[in-house]
Amino acid sequence: MTDPAPDAAVEPDRAILRLEVPIASPRELRALRGALLAARATELSEIQRRAGRLNLGYGSDTSRESMSDEVATLRQRWEMLDRLIASIDAASPGDHG
């Protein structure tokens, strides 16, 4: 039996997802990056809208709790889109402008 990896003790549920996306041209890569940027902007807008409503005290206690959960989920989605964009940028320096 071997000891778990040092990272496993810190983040036991962490995994790495490897994706293969066929890209026919630099133009397609830019289009993919642009789509991810648009999705990230949409998520950020929704985070700001819902967090604003939450901070202003809209709704009942139950609906505010639900809004808080939604904001956390939206923030996680935004962060994942950010990671995807960073991965594209790291894999293709200079091809995303």
C-alpha positions as CSV (number, residue, x, y, z in Angstrom):
1,M,0.0,0.0,0.0
2,T,1.4,3.4,-0.9
3,D,0.8,6.7,0.7
4,P,-1.6,9.1,-1.1
5,A,-0.1,11.9,-3.2
6,P,0.5,15.1,-1.3
7,D,-2.2,16.9,-3.3
8,A,-4.7,14.2,-2.4
9,A,-4.6,15.2,1.2
10,V,-5.3,18.8,0.2
11,E,-7.9,18.3,-2.5
12,P,-9.1,14.7,-2.6
13,D,-11.9,15.3,-5.1
14,R,-9.7,17.3,-7.6
15,A,-9.5,15.8,-11.1
16,I,-8.1,16.8,-14.4
17,L,-10.3,16.7,-17.4
18,R,-8.5,16.4,-20.8
19,L,-10.5,17.5,-23.8
20,E,-9.7,17.1,-27.4
21,V,-11.4,19.6,-29.7
22,P,-10.7,19.4,-33.4
23,I,-9.6,22.9,-34.6
24,A,-9.3,23.3,-38.4
25,S,-7.8,26.8,-38.4
26,P,-6.6,29.6,-36.2
27,R,-9.9,31.3,-37.1
28,E,-11.8,28.4,-35.5
29,L,-9.7,28.7,-32.4
30,R,-10.4,32.4,-32.1
31,A,-14.1,31.6,-32.6
32,L,-14.1,29.1,-29.8
33,R,-12.2,31.5,-27.5
34,G,-14.7,34.2,-28.4
35,A,-17.7,31.9,-27.6
36,L,-16.1,31.1,-24.2
37,L,-15.5,34.8,-23.5
38,A,-19.1,35.6,-24.3
39,A,-20.3,32.8,-22.0
40,R,-18.0,34.1,-19.3
41,A,-19.3,37.6,-19.7
42,T,-22.9,36.3,-19.5
43,E,-22.2,34.4,-16.3
44,L,-20.5,37.4,-14.7
45,S,-23.5,39.6,-15.6
46,E,-25.9,37.1,-14.0
47,I,-23.7,36.9,-10.9
48,Q,-23.7,40.6,-10.5
49,R,-27.4,40.9,-11.1
50,R,-28.3,38.2,-8.6
51,A,-25.7,39.2,-6.0
52,G,-27.1,42.8,-6.3
53,R,-30.6,41.6,-5.6
54,L,-29.4,39.5,-2.8
55,N,-27.4,42.4,-1.2
56,L,-30.4,44.7,-1.5
57,G,-32.5,42.2,0.4
58,Y,-35.1,41.3,-2.3
59,G,-37.4,38.4,-1.6
60,S,-38.2,36.2,1.4
61,D,-35.6,34.4,3.5
62,T,-36.1,31.3,1.5
63,S,-35.7,33.0,-1.8
64,R,-32.6,34.8,-0.6
65,E,-31.1,31.5,0.4
66,S,-31.9,30.1,-3.0
67,M,-30.4,33.2,-4.7
68,S,-27.2,32.7,-2.6
69,D,-26.9,29.1,-3.8
70,E,-27.5,30.3,-7.4
71,V,-24.8,33.0,-7.1
72,A,-22.4,30.3,-5.8
73,T,-23.2,28.0,-8.7
74,L,-22.9,30.9,-11.3
75,R,-19.5,31.9,-9.7
76,Q,-18.3,28.3,-10.1
77,R,-19.4,28.2,-13.8
78,W,-17.7,31.6,-14.4
79,E,-14.5,30.2,-12.8
80,M,-14.6,27.1,-15.0
81,L,-15.0,29.1,-18.1
82,D,-12.1,31.2,-17.0
83,R,-10.0,28.0,-16.7
84,L,-11.0,26.9,-20.1
85,I,-10.0,30.2,-21.6
86,A,-6.7,30.1,-19.8
87,S,-6.1,26.6,-21.1
88,I,-6.7,27.7,-24.7
89,D,-4.3,30.7,-24.1
90,A,-1.6,28.4,-22.7
91,A,-1.9,25.9,-25.5
92,S,-1.9,28.5,-28.3
93,P,0.1,31.6,-27.4
94,G,-0.4,34.3,-29.9
95,D,-3.3,32.7,-31.7
96,H,-6.2,34.2,-29.7
97,G,-6.0,37.9,-30.5
